[in-house]
Amino acid sequence: MPIYVYQCGDCLGEWKENHLMSESIDECPWCSSKNIGRKPSNFSYNANKQEKKKKTGDLTKEFIENSKEDLKNQKKELDNSR
Ligand SMILES: [Zn+2]
């Protein structure tokens, strides 16, 4: 059974539903709004990836920089404990 990702246009909540293609969900489980959209989960994944591509790159760089700092600090701590 395919898994669908739904997003509510009102509360922007996202959730997954596992059902037949012929079936559909028409109410948001969070706020009971009918203003919801369905998207196949893999499609949603790709769309998000593309949208956030640049930001993710920046975040990755930042993460690497932070990791370097962490390593430095850890090394310092090791040196001090010796
Ligand atoms: Zn909602």
PDB file of the backbone (N, CA, C, O) and the ligand in Angstrom, with CONECT records:
HET     ZN  A 101       1
ATOM      1  N   MET A   1       0.854  -1.201   0.000  1.00  0.00           N
ATOM      2  CA  MET A   1       0.000   0.000   0.000  1.00  0.00           C
ATOM      3  C   MET A   1       0.886   1.247   0.000  1.00  0.00           C
ATOM      4  O   MET A   1       1.847   1.337   0.764  1.00  0.00           O
ATOM      5  N   PRO A   2       0.558   2.185  -0.848  1.00  0.00           N
ATOM      6  CA  PRO A   2       1.401   3.401  -0.869  1.00  0.00           C
ATOM      7  C   PRO A   2       1.174   4.264   0.370  1.00  0.00           C
ATOM      8  O   PRO A   2       0.092   4.298   0.956  1.00  0.00           O
ATOM      9  N   ILE A   3       2.221   4.940   0.728  1.00  0.00           N
ATOM     10  CA  ILE A   3       2.103   5.871   1.851  1.00  0.00           C
ATOM     11  C   ILE A   3       1.998   7.273   1.288  1.00  0.00           C
ATOM     12  O   ILE A   3       2.807   7.679   0.453  1.00  0.00           O
ATOM     13  N   TYR A   4       1.026   7.993   1.732  1.00  0.00           N
ATOM     14  CA  TYR A   4       0.845   9.352   1.260  1.00  0.00           C
ATOM     15  C   TYR A   4       1.158  10.334   2.379  1.00  0.00           C
ATOM     16  O   TYR A   4       0.905  10.083   3.558  1.00  0.00           O
ATOM     17  N   VAL A   5       1.704  11.432   1.970  1.00  0.00           N
ATOM     18  CA  VAL A   5       1.936  12.489   2.938  1.00  0.00           C
ATOM     19  C   VAL A   5       0.898  13.567   2.692  1.00  0.00           C
ATOM     20  O   VAL A   5       0.715  14.037   1.569  1.00  0.00           O
ATOM     21  N   TYR A   6       0.248  13.934   3.726  1.00  0.00           N
ATOM     22  CA  TYR A   6      -0.750  14.991   3.625  1.00  0.00           C
ATOM     23  C   TYR A   6      -0.236  16.227   4.331  1.00  0.00           C
ATOM     24  O   TYR A   6       0.497  16.158   5.318  1.00  0.00           O
ATOM     25  N   GLN A   7      -0.648  17.364   3.784  1.00  0.00           N
ATOM     26  CA  GLN A   7      -0.349  18.599   4.497  1.00  0.00           C
ATOM     27  C   GLN A   7      -1.610  19.433   4.577  1.00  0.00           C
ATOM     28  O   GLN A   7      -2.360  19.568   3.610  1.00  0.00           O
ATOM     29  N   CYS A   8      -1.817  19.979   5.740  1.00  0.00           N
ATOM     30  CA  CYS A   8      -2.981  20.819   5.964  1.00  0.00           C
ATOM     31  C   CYS A   8      -2.633  22.259   5.589  1.00  0.00           C
ATOM     32  O   CYS A   8      -1.600  22.784   6.006  1.00  0.00           O
ATOM     33  N   GLY A   9      -3.493  22.886   4.808  1.00  0.00           N
ATOM     34  CA  GLY A   9      -3.234  24.256   4.384  1.00  0.00           C
ATOM     35  C   GLY A   9      -3.527  25.262   5.486  1.00  0.00           C
ATOM     36  O   GLY A   9      -3.146  26.427   5.379  1.00  0.00           O
ATOM     37  N   ASP A  10      -4.187  24.831   6.521  1.00  0.00           N
ATOM     38  CA  ASP A  10      -4.554  25.768   7.586  1.00  0.00           C
ATOM     39  C   ASP A  10      -3.556  25.745   8.744  1.00  0.00           C
ATOM     40  O   ASP A  10      -3.027  26.785   9.136  1.00  0.00           O
ATOM     41  N   CYS A  11      -3.305  24.563   9.284  1.00  0.00           N
ATOM     42  CA  CYS A  11      -2.373  24.515  10.425  1.00  0.00           C
ATOM     43  C   CYS A  11      -0.982  24.067   9.972  1.00  0.00           C
ATOM     44  O   CYS A  11      -0.058  23.986  10.781  1.00  0.00           O
ATOM     45  N   LEU A  12      -0.836  23.772   8.658  1.00  0.00           N
ATOM     46  CA  LEU A  12       0.444  23.361   8.068  1.00  0.00           C
ATOM     47  C   LEU A  12       0.973  22.069   8.680  1.00  0.00           C
ATOM     48  O   LEU A  12       2.156  21.753   8.555  1.00  0.00           O
ATOM     49  N   GLY A  13       0.105  21.338   9.330  1.00  0.00           N
ATOM     50  CA  GLY A  13       0.515  20.048   9.874  1.00  0.00           C
ATOM     51  C   GLY A  13       0.712  19.034   8.759  1.00  0.00           C
ATOM     52  O   GLY A  13      -0.003  19.049   7.757  1.00  0.00           O
ATOM     53  N   GLU A  14       1.679  18.160   8.942  1.00  0.00           N
ATOM     54  CA  GLU A  14       1.929  17.097   7.967  1.00  0.00           C
ATOM     55  C   GLU A  14       1.769  15.759   8.638  1.00  0.00           C
ATOM     56  O   GLU A  14       2.158  15.578   9.792  1.00  0.00           O
ATOM     57  N   TRP A  15       1.198  14.825   7.915  1.00  0.00           N
ATOM     58  CA  TRP A  15       1.085  13.490   8.480  1.00  0.00           C
ATOM     59  C   TRP A  15       1.052  12.486   7.353  1.00  0.00           C
ATOM     60  O   TRP A  15       0.822  12.835   6.195  1.00  0.00           O
ATOM     61  N   LYS A  16       1.286  11.228   7.704  1.00  0.00           N
ATOM     62  CA  LYS A  16       1.320  10.165   6.706  1.00  0.00           C
ATOM     63  C   LYS A  16       0.095   9.299   6.846  1.00  0.00           C
ATOM     64  O   LYS A  16      -0.360   8.998   7.949  1.00  0.00           O
ATOM     65  N   GLU A  17      -0.435   8.903   5.691  1.00  0.00           N
ATOM     66  CA  GLU A  17      -1.565   7.986   5.673  1.00  0.00           C
ATOM     67  C   GLU A  17      -1.215   6.824   4.770  1.00  0.00           C
ATOM     68  O   GLU A  17      -0.606   6.993   3.713  1.00  0.00           O
ATOM     69  N   ASN A  18      -1.602   5.668   5.196  1.00  0.00           N
ATOM     70  CA  ASN A  18      -1.347   4.445   4.460  1.00  0.00           C
ATOM     71  C   ASN A  18      -2.689   3.932   3.957  1.00  0.00           C
ATOM     72  O   ASN A  18      -3.454   3.352   4.728  1.00  0.00           O
ATOM     73  N   HIS A  19      -2.985   4.134   2.684  1.00  0.00           N
ATOM     74  CA  HIS A  19      -4.284   3.670   2.192  1.00  0.00           C
ATOM     75  C   HIS A  19      -4.232   3.430   0.696  1.00  0.00           C
ATOM     76  O   HIS A  19      -3.254   3.770   0.030  1.00  0.00           O
ATOM     77  N   LEU A  20      -5.287   2.844   0.182  1.00  0.00           N
ATOM     78  CA  LEU A  20      -5.377   2.570  -1.249  1.00  0.00           C
ATOM     79  C   LEU A  20      -5.474   3.860  -2.043  1.00  0.00           C
ATOM     80  O   LEU A  20      -5.918   4.895  -1.546  1.00  0.00           O
ATOM     81  N   MET A  21      -5.040   3.761  -3.306  1.00  0.00           N
ATOM     82  CA  MET A  21      -5.034   4.958  -4.135  1.00  0.00           C
ATOM     83  C   MET A  21      -6.442   5.494  -4.339  1.00  0.00           C
ATOM     84  O   MET A  21      -6.654   6.697  -4.497  1.00  0.00           O
ATOM     85  N   SER A  22      -7.400   4.571  -4.331  1.00  0.00           N
ATOM     86  CA  SER A  22      -8.780   4.987  -4.593  1.00  0.00           C
ATOM     87  C   SER A  22      -9.390   5.690  -3.389  1.00  0.00           C
ATOM     88  O   SER A  22     -10.395   6.391  -3.508  1.00  0.00           O
ATOM     89  N   GLU A  23      -8.779   5.497  -2.244  1.00  0.00           N
ATOM     90  CA  GLU A  23      -9.299   6.153  -1.047  1.00  0.00           C
ATOM     91  C   GLU A  23      -8.634   7.510  -0.866  1.00  0.00           C
ATOM     92  O   GLU A  23      -7.596   7.794  -1.463  1.00  0.00           O
ATOM     93  N   SER A  24      -9.221   8.305  -0.069  1.00  0.00           N
ATOM     94  CA  SER A  24      -8.575   9.585   0.225  1.00  0.00           C
ATOM     95  C   SER A  24      -9.029  10.100   1.580  1.00  0.00           C
ATOM     96  O   SER A  24     -10.107   9.771   2.074  1.00  0.00           O
ATOM     97  N   ILE A  25      -8.189  10.897   2.144  1.00  0.00           N
ATOM     98  CA  ILE A  25      -8.493  11.519   3.435  1.00  0.00           C
ATOM     99  C   ILE A  25      -8.952  12.940   3.139  1.00  0.00           C
ATOM    100  O   ILE A  25      -8.360  13.618   2.299  1.00  0.00           O
ATOM    101  N   ASP A  26      -9.956  13.379   3.791  1.00  0.00           N
ATOM    102  CA  ASP A  26     -10.398  14.725   3.455  1.00  0.00           C
ATOM    103  C   ASP A  26     -10.486  15.643   4.667  1.00  0.00           C
ATOM    104  O   ASP A  26     -11.065  16.727   4.598  1.00  0.00           O
ATOM    105  N   GLU A  27      -9.911  15.200   5.766  1.00  0.00           N
ATOM    106  CA  GLU A  27      -9.960  16.064   6.946  1.00  0.00           C
ATOM    107  C   GLU A  27      -8.631  16.037   7.667  1.00  0.00           C
ATOM    108  O   GLU A  27      -8.023  14.979   7.831  1.00  0.00           O
ATOM    109  N   CYS A  28      -8.188  17.184   8.090  1.00  0.00           N
ATOM    110  CA  CYS A  28      -6.952  17.259   8.861  1.00  0.00           C
ATOM    111  C   CYS A  28      -7.192  16.668  10.247  1.00  0.00           C
ATOM    112  O   CYS A  28      -8.151  17.041  10.923  1.00  0.00           O
ATOM    113  N   PRO A  29      -6.324  15.748  10.674  1.00  0.00           N
ATOM    114  CA  PRO A  29      -6.513  15.132  11.991  1.00  0.00           C
ATOM    115  C   PRO A  29      -6.231  16.115  13.127  1.00  0.00           C
ATOM    116  O   PRO A  29      -6.658  15.891  14.260  1.00  0.00           O
ATOM    117  N   TRP A  30      -5.511  17.203  12.831  1.00  0.00           N
ATOM    118  CA  TRP A  30      -5.154  18.159  13.881  1.00  0.00           C
ATOM    119  C   TRP A  30      -6.258  19.180  14.098  1.00  0.00           C
ATOM    120  O   TRP A  30      -6.663  19.442  15.230  1.00  0.00           O
ATOM    121  N   CYS A  31      -6.748  19.762  12.987  1.00  0.00           N
ATOM    122  CA  CYS A  31      -7.711  20.854  13.171  1.00  0.00           C
ATOM    123  C   CYS A  31      -9.009  20.607  12.412  1.00  0.00           C
ATOM    124  O   CYS A  31      -9.855  21.499  12.344  1.00  0.00           O
ATOM    125  N   SER A  32      -9.190  19.396  11.829  1.00  0.00           N
ATOM    126  CA  SER A  32     -10.409  19.038  11.115  1.00  0.00           C
ATOM    127  C   SER A  32     -10.681  19.913   9.901  1.00  0.00           C
ATOM    128  O   SER A  32     -11.806  19.956   9.403  1.00  0.00           O
ATOM    129  N   SER A  33      -9.653  20.612   9.421  1.00  0.00           N
ATOM    130  CA  SER A  33      -9.829  21.423   8.232  1.00  0.00           C
ATOM    131  C   SER A  33      -9.929  20.538   7.003  1.00  0.00           C
ATOM    132  O   SER A  33      -9.330  19.464   6.954  1.00  0.00           O
ATOM    133  N   LYS A  34     -10.688  20.987   6.009  1.00  0.00           N
ATOM    134  CA  LYS A  34     -10.769  20.234   4.757  1.00  0.00           C
ATOM    135  C   LYS A  34      -9.792  20.804   3.727  1.00  0.00           C
ATOM    136  O   LYS A  34      -9.733  20.326   2.594  1.00  0.00           O
ATOM    137  N   ASN A  35      -9.061  21.778   4.103  1.00  0.00           N
ATOM    138  CA  ASN A  35      -8.104  22.433   3.211  1.00  0.00           C
ATOM    139  C   ASN A  35      -6.763  21.681   3.261  1.00  0.00           C
ATOM    140  O   ASN A  35      -5.758  22.198   3.747  1.00  0.00           O
ATOM    141  N   ILE A  36      -6.785  20.449   2.744  1.00  0.00           N
ATOM    142  CA  ILE A  36      -5.577  19.634   2.835  1.00  0.00           C
ATOM    143  C   ILE A  36      -5.148  19.156   1.452  1.00  0.00           C
ATOM    144  O   ILE A  36      -5.968  19.070   0.539  1.00  0.00           O
ATOM    145  N   GLY A  37      -3.897  18.853   1.304  1.00  0.00           N
ATOM    146  CA  GLY A  37      -3.378  18.356   0.028  1.00  0.00           C
ATOM    147  C   GLY A  37      -2.640  17.049   0.235  1.00  0.00           C
ATOM    148  O   GLY A  37      -2.049  16.808   1.287  1.00  0.00           O
ATOM    149  N   ARG A  38      -2.684  16.215  -0.783  1.00  0.00           N
ATOM    150  CA  ARG A  38      -2.004  14.923  -0.681  1.00  0.00           C
ATOM    151  C   ARG A  38      -0.817  14.885  -1.632  1.00  0.00           C
ATOM    152  O   ARG A  38      -0.894  15.386  -2.754  1.00  0.00           O
ATOM    153  N   LYS A  39       0.234  14.314  -1.197  1.00  0.00           N
ATOM    154  CA  LYS A  39       1.379  14.135  -2.076  1.00  0.00           C
ATOM    155  C   LYS A  39       2.045  12.809  -1.765  1.00  0.00           C
ATOM    156  O   LYS A  39       2.157  12.425  -0.601  1.00  0.00           O
ATOM    157  N   PRO A  40       2.494  12.096  -2.816  1.00  0.00           N
ATOM    158  CA  PRO A  40       3.224  10.860  -2.553  1.00  0.00           C
ATOM    159  C   PRO A  40       4.465  11.177  -1.738  1.00  0.00           C
ATOM    160  O   PRO A  40       5.108  12.204  -1.955  1.00  0.00           O
ATOM    161  N   SER A  41       4.803  10.305  -0.806  1.00  0.00           N
ATOM    162  CA  SER A  41       5.877  10.632   0.138  1.00  0.00           C
ATOM    163  C   SER A  41       7.204  10.888  -0.568  1.00  0.00           C
ATOM    164  O   SER A  41       7.949  11.784  -0.169  1.00  0.00           O
ATOM    165  N   ASN A  42       7.513  10.109  -1.619  1.00  0.00           N
ATOM    166  CA  ASN A  42       8.816  10.322  -2.261  1.00  0.00           C
ATOM    167  C   ASN A  42       8.842  11.656  -3.000  1.00  0.00           C
ATOM    168  O   ASN A  42       9.879  12.317  -3.070  1.00  0.00           O
ATOM    169  N   PHE A  43       7.689  12.048  -3.552  1.00  0.00           N
ATOM    170  CA  PHE A  43       7.616  13.348  -4.215  1.00  0.00           C
ATOM    171  C   PHE A  43       7.875  14.461  -3.213  1.00  0.00           C
ATOM    172  O   PHE A  43       8.618  15.404  -3.485  1.00  0.00           O
ATOM    173  N   SER A  44       7.264  14.337  -2.076  1.00  0.00           N
ATOM    174  CA  SER A  44       7.438  15.355  -1.040  1.00  0.00           C
ATOM    175  C   SER A  44       8.897  15.444  -0.628  1.00  0.00           C
ATOM    176  O   SER A  44       9.435  16.527  -0.397  1.00  0.00           O
ATOM    177  N   TYR A  45       9.522  14.278  -0.542  1.00  0.00           N
ATOM    178  CA  TYR A  45      10.926  14.255  -0.130  1.00  0.00           C
ATOM    179  C   TYR A  45      11.792  15.027  -1.130  1.00  0.00           C
ATOM    180  O   TYR A  45      12.625  15.846  -0.742  1.00  0.00           O
ATOM    181  N   ASN A  46      11.583  14.753  -2.430  1.00  0.00           N
ATOM    182  CA  ASN A  46      12.377  15.427  -3.450  1.00  0.00           C
ATOM    183  C   ASN A  46      12.124  16.928  -3.459  1.00  0.00           C
ATOM    184  O   ASN A  46      13.052  17.729  -3.573  1.00  0.00           O
ATOM    185  N   ALA A  47      10.873  17.290  -3.337  1.00  0.00           N
ATOM    186  CA  ALA A  47      10.531  18.711  -3.364  1.00  0.00           C
ATOM    187  C   ALA A  47      11.215  19.424  -2.211  1.00  0.00           C
ATOM    188  O   ALA A  47      11.795  20.495  -2.390  1.00  0.00           O
ATOM    189  N   ASN A  48      11.149  18.840  -1.048  1.00  0.00           N
ATOM    190  CA  ASN A  48      11.782  19.456   0.107  1.00  0.00           C
ATOM    191  C   ASN A  48      13.287  19.575  -0.104  1.00  0.00           C
ATOM    192  O   ASN A  48      13.907  20.582   0.236  1.00  0.00           O
ATOM    193  N   LYS A  49      13.850  18.517  -0.676  1.00  0.00           N
ATOM    194  CA  LYS A  49      15.287  18.495  -0.873  1.00  0.00           C
ATOM    195  C   LYS A  49      15.704  19.646  -1.783  1.00  0.00           C
ATOM    196  O   LYS A  49      16.679  20.346  -1.512  1.00  0.00           O
ATOM    197  N   GLN A  50      14.951  19.830  -2.863  1.00  0.00           N
ATOM    198  CA  GLN A  50      15.298  20.874  -3.805  1.00  0.00           C
ATOM    199  C   GLN A  50      15.118  22.259  -3.179  1.00  0.00           C
ATOM    200  O   GLN A  50      15.957  23.146  -3.335  1.00  0.00           O
ATOM    201  N   GLU A  51      14.034  22.411  -2.490  1.00  0.00           N
ATOM    202  CA  GLU A  51      13.750  23.713  -1.889  1.00  0.00           C
ATOM    203  C   GLU A  51      14.847  24.121  -0.905  1.00  0.00           C
ATOM    204  O   GLU A  51      15.258  25.279  -0.839  1.00  0.00           O
ATOM    205  N   LYS A  52      15.294  23.144  -0.161  1.00  0.00           N
ATOM    206  CA  LYS A  52      16.221  23.469   0.923  1.00  0.00           C
ATOM    207  C   LYS A  52      17.674  23.230   0.542  1.00  0.00           C
ATOM    208  O   LYS A  52      18.562  23.256   1.395  1.00  0.00           O
ATOM    209  N   LYS A  53      17.909  22.997  -0.745  1.00  0.00           N
ATOM    210  CA  LYS A  53      19.247  22.596  -1.168  1.00  0.00           C
ATOM    211  C   LYS A  53      20.311  23.579  -0.661  1.00  0.00           C
ATOM    212  O   LYS A  53      21.280  23.183  -0.013  1.00  0.00           O
ATOM    213  N   LYS A  54      20.114  24.846  -0.963  1.00  0.00           N
ATOM    214  CA  LYS A  54      21.124  25.833  -0.606  1.00  0.00           C
ATOM    215  C   LYS A  54      21.294  25.917   0.910  1.00  0.00           C
ATOM    216  O   LYS A  54      22.402  25.935   1.445  1.00  0.00           O
ATOM    217  N   LYS A  55      20.158  25.968   1.560  1.00  0.00           N
ATOM    218  CA  LYS A  55      20.198  26.099   3.004  1.00  0.00           C
ATOM    219  C   LYS A  55      20.899  24.902   3.636  1.00  0.00           C
ATOM    220  O   LYS A  55      21.698  25.043   4.562  1.00  0.00           O
ATOM    221  N   THR A  56      20.576  23.711   3.109  1.00  0.00           N
ATOM    222  CA  THR A  56      21.195  22.510   3.657  1.00  0.00           C
ATOM    223  C   THR A  56      22.703  22.573   3.498  1.00  0.00           C
ATOM    224  O   THR A  56      23.448  22.200   4.405  1.00  0.00           O
ATOM    225  N   GLY A  57      23.159  23.057   2.320  1.00  0.00           N
ATOM    226  CA  GLY A  57      24.596  23.180   2.103  1.00  0.00           C
ATOM    227  C   GLY A  57      25.228  24.073   3.148  1.00  0.00           C
ATOM    228  O   GLY A  57      26.263  23.741   3.725  1.00  0.00           O
ATOM    229  N   ASP A  58      24.598  25.204   3.387  1.00  0.00           N
ATOM    230  CA  ASP A  58      25.124  26.122   4.397  1.00  0.00           C
ATOM    231  C   ASP A  58      25.152  25.462   5.767  1.00  0.00           C
ATOM    232  O   ASP A  58      26.117  25.579   6.522  1.00  0.00           O
ATOM    233  N   LEU A  59      24.062  24.767   6.062  1.00  0.00           N
ATOM    234  CA  LEU A  59      23.980  24.123   7.366  1.00  0.00           C
ATOM    235  C   LEU A  59      25.063  23.070   7.503  1.00  0.00           C
ATOM    236  O   LEU A  59      25.677  22.926   8.561  1.00  0.00           O
ATOM    237  N   THR A  60      25.295  22.323   6.405  1.00  0.00           N
ATOM    238  CA  THR A  60      26.320  21.284   6.456  1.00  0.00           C
ATOM    239  C   THR A  60      27.676  21.905   6.729  1.00  0.00           C
ATOM    240  O   THR A  60      28.447  21.403   7.547  1.00  0.00           O
ATOM    241  N   LYS A  61      27.963  23.006   6.037  1.00  0.00           N
ATOM    242  CA  LYS A  61      29.231  23.678   6.237  1.00  0.00           C
ATOM    243  C   LYS A  61      29.359  24.111   7.701  1.00  0.00           C
ATOM    244  O   LYS A  61      30.385  23.910   8.352  1.00  0.00           O
ATOM    245  N   GLU A  62      28.290  24.701   8.177  1.00  0.00           N
ATOM    246  CA  GLU A  62      28.292  25.157   9.563  1.00  0.00           C
ATOM    247  C   GLU A  62      28.524  23.987  10.505  1.00  0.00           C
ATOM    248  O   GLU A  62      29.268  24.079  11.481  1.00  0.00           O
ATOM    249  N   PHE A  63      27.858  22.881  10.176  1.00  0.00           N
ATOM    250  CA  PHE A  63      27.974  21.699  11.012  1.00  0.00           C
ATOM    251  C   PHE A  63      29.420  21.215  11.026  1.00  0.00           C
ATOM    252  O   PHE A  63      29.957  20.851  12.072  1.00  0.00           O
ATOM    253  N   ILE A  64      30.040  21.218   9.846  1.00  0.00           N
ATOM    254  CA  ILE A  64      31.436  20.763   9.775  1.00  0.00           C
ATOM    255  C   ILE A  64      32.321  21.692  10.601  1.00  0.00           C
ATOM    256  O   ILE A  64      33.191  21.240  11.346  1.00  0.00           O
ATOM    257  N   GLU A  65      32.088  22.994  10.460  1.00  0.00           N
ATOM    258  CA  GLU A  65      32.880  23.943  11.245  1.00  0.00           C
ATOM    259  C   GLU A  65      32.693  23.671  12.737  1.00  0.00           C
ATOM    260  O   GLU A  65      33.658  23.660  13.501  1.00  0.00           O
ATOM    261  N   ASN A  66      31.458  23.455  13.138  1.00  0.00           N
ATOM    262  CA  ASN A  66      31.194  23.170  14.537  1.00  0.00           C
ATOM    263  C   ASN A  66      31.891  21.898  14.978  1.00  0.00           C
ATOM    264  O   ASN A  66      32.438  21.821  16.078  1.00  0.00           O
ATOM    265  N   SER A  67      31.865  20.899  14.101  1.00  0.00           N
ATOM    266  CA  SER A  67      32.509  19.636  14.452  1.00  0.00           C
ATOM    267  C   SER A  67      33.997  19.852  14.659  1.00  0.00           C
ATOM    268  O   SER A  67      34.597  19.286  15.572  1.00  0.00           O
ATOM    269  N   LYS A  68      34.590  20.677  13.802  1.00  0.00           N
ATOM    270  CA  LYS A  68      36.014  20.963  13.948  1.00  0.00           C
ATOM    271  C   LYS A  68      36.271  21.579  15.317  1.00  0.00           C
ATOM    272  O   LYS A  68      37.196  21.190  16.029  1.00  0.00           O
ATOM    273  N   GLU A  69      35.429  22.551  15.668  1.00  0.00           N
ATOM    274  CA  GLU A  69      35.581  23.194  16.971  1.00  0.00           C
ATOM    275  C   GLU A  69      35.445  22.164  18.089  1.00  0.00           C
ATOM    276  O   GLU A  69      36.207  22.166  19.056  1.00  0.00           O
ATOM    277  N   ASP A  70      34.465  21.293  17.934  1.00  0.00           N
ATOM    278  CA  ASP A  70      34.255  20.262  18.941  1.00  0.00           C
ATOM    279  C   ASP A  70      35.499  19.405  19.096  1.00  0.00           C
ATOM    280  O   ASP A  70      35.938  19.112  20.209  1.00  0.00           O
ATOM    281  N   LEU A  71      36.060  19.008  17.956  1.00  0.00           N
ATOM    282  CA  LEU A  71      37.255  18.170  17.996  1.00  0.00           C
ATOM    283  C   LEU A  71      38.381  18.894  18.720  1.00  0.00           C
ATOM    284  O   LEU A  71      39.083  18.324  19.556  1.00  0.00           O
ATOM    285  N   LYS A  72      38.529  20.164  18.373  1.00  0.00           N
ATOM    286  CA  LYS A  72      39.581  20.956  19.006  1.00  0.00           C
ATOM    287  C   LYS A  72      39.388  20.980  20.518  1.00  0.00           C
ATOM    288  O   LYS A  72      40.317  20.762  21.296  1.00  0.00           O
ATOM    289  N   ASN A  73      38.137  21.254  20.902  1.00  0.00           N
ATOM    290  CA  ASN A  73      37.846  21.329  22.328  1.00  0.00           C
ATOM    291  C   ASN A  73      38.086  19.993  23.014  1.00  0.00           C
ATOM    292  O   ASN A  73      38.621  19.929  24.121  1.00  0.00           O
ATOM    293  N   GLN A  74      37.679  18.925  22.329  1.00  0.00           N
ATOM    294  CA  GLN A  74      37.870  17.605  22.920  1.00  0.00           C
ATOM    295  C   GLN A  74      39.358  17.332  23.102  1.00  0.00           C
ATOM    296  O   GLN A  74      39.783  16.784  24.120  1.00  0.00           O
ATOM    297  N   LYS A  75      40.135  17.718  22.109  1.00  0.00           N
ATOM    298  CA  LYS A  75      41.565  17.474  22.182  1.00  0.00           C
ATOM    299  C   LYS A  75      42.168  18.265  23.353  1.00  0.00           C
ATOM    300  O   LYS A  75      43.007  17.779  24.112  1.00  0.00           O
ATOM    301  N   LYS A  76      41.695  19.497  23.449  1.00  0.00           N
ATOM    302  CA  LYS A  76      42.181  20.340  24.550  1.00  0.00           C
ATOM    303  C   LYS A  76      41.891  19.662  25.883  1.00  0.00           C
ATOM    304  O   LYS A  76      42.745  19.578  26.766  1.00  0.00           O
ATOM    305  N   GLU A  77      40.636  19.174  25.997  1.00  0.00           N
ATOM    306  CA  GLU A  77      40.270  18.536  27.247  1.00  0.00           C
ATOM    307  C   GLU A  77      41.148  17.345  27.532  1.00  0.00           C
ATOM    308  O   GLU A  77      41.564  17.116  28.668  1.00  0.00           O
ATOM    309  N   LEU A  78      41.432  16.574  26.469  1.00  0.00           N
ATOM    310  CA  LEU A  78      42.306  15.397  26.643  1.00  0.00           C
ATOM    311  C   LEU A  78      43.690  15.842  27.109  1.00  0.00           C
ATOM    312  O   LEU A  78      44.277  15.259  28.020  1.00  0.00           O
ATOM    313  N   ASP A  79      44.194  16.893  26.456  1.00  0.00           N
ATOM    314  CA  ASP A  79      45.537  17.357  26.825  1.00  0.00           C
ATOM    315  C   ASP A  79      45.554  17.816  28.281  1.00  0.00           C
ATOM    316  O   ASP A  79      46.496  17.529  29.020  1.00  0.00           O
ATOM    317  N   ASN A  80      44.509  18.527  28.683  1.00  0.00           N
ATOM    318  CA  ASN A  80      44.466  19.046  30.044  1.00  0.00           C
ATOM    319  C   ASN A  80      44.375  17.933  31.075  1.00  0.00           C
ATOM    320  O   ASN A  80      44.930  18.035  32.169  1.00  0.00           O
ATOM    321  N   SER A  81      43.661  16.857  30.706  1.00  0.00           N
ATOM    322  CA  SER A  81      43.449  15.787  31.693  1.00  0.00           C
ATOM    323  C   SER A  81      44.702  14.937  31.848  1.00  0.00           C
ATOM    324  O   SER A  81      44.812  14.144  32.783  1.00  0.00           O
ATOM    325  N   ARG A  82      45.627  15.104  30.942  1.00  0.00           N
ATOM    326  CA  ARG A  82      46.839  14.288  31.020  1.00  0.00           C
ATOM    327  C   ARG A  82      47.794  14.764  32.111  1.00  0.00           C
ATOM    328  O   ARG A  82      48.859  14.176  32.299  1.00  0.00           O
TER     329      ARG A  82
HETATM  330 ZN    ZN A 101      -4.932  21.305  10.072  1.00  0.00          ZN2+
END
